């Protein structure tokens, strides 16, 4: 809004870069334009202030589709006063010369006019289309239709208003209908989710079955291999026992042959030793007999005294060791007598 300073009998107005100000006195325009600053007398001045900046107007209105369903259209319209001089003559943009405020709600009037015009174009379009079309393709179509309608609307042009842009945010049905429309999709999504869950469970069961079958097949294969291993081990043990028995039999045969050969060799050696000893004994006996015969032959011509001496010497040689010997004449006489008695018959025989 314009800044007004009051003095006695005079006021001063200082405008802004976004407001158009018109000063009329006595039925004629004294000053007009954007960013004006001037003195005036409030008793005789007529002031109008028109905003020329872009303004956002949010809209929320209801319309009916071809299948008699109520929908809510949420949109935003950007507009501005393109011809502020024309707008000042068509709309009540006059302000209080003392306070600087609009005397009426002119902006609300402008907003109502634009809202009703936009609602008219949107309602005309939606009334010819069903609800499903409005919900699917209606946003873009309504935006284009409302934008084109407001740009070419003669009433807005005659009041100096221009629409800069139109944005349609959403078109929604009533809450109960929206919930009902969502139900099939929600049910379909839930059905797809259940189907996916069941498929996943079935796949999991199938995988578990395959895993169980693989484990059972592995166990069967392991059992077969274990059976083959037991059979092979038995065959190996039997072969080893057969070989060990053959080795033992060969060893026993070799040991028996060795013992037989040893016994044969021992018997032959014993026989050879016996023959050798017999030969030796025979030779020794022959030698001893020859020696004894030679000795007897040597003693045959000796006298009795000599024989006694030889006998005593022979006896002494065969007696054990005697530390001390006492020979009395009686003992010596008896011994000589016995010796002579024993040698006499032999000597006489010789």
Beta strands, then each sheet from edge to edge (+ up, - down):
strand 1: 3-7
strand 2: 10-14
strand 3: 19-25
strand 4: 28-34
strand 5: 37-40
strand 6: 45-51
strand 7: 55-64
strand 8: 70-81
strand 9: 94-95
strand 10: 161-173
sheet 1: 1+ 2- 5+
sheet 2: 4+ 3- 6+ 9-
sheet 3: 7+ 8- 10+
end
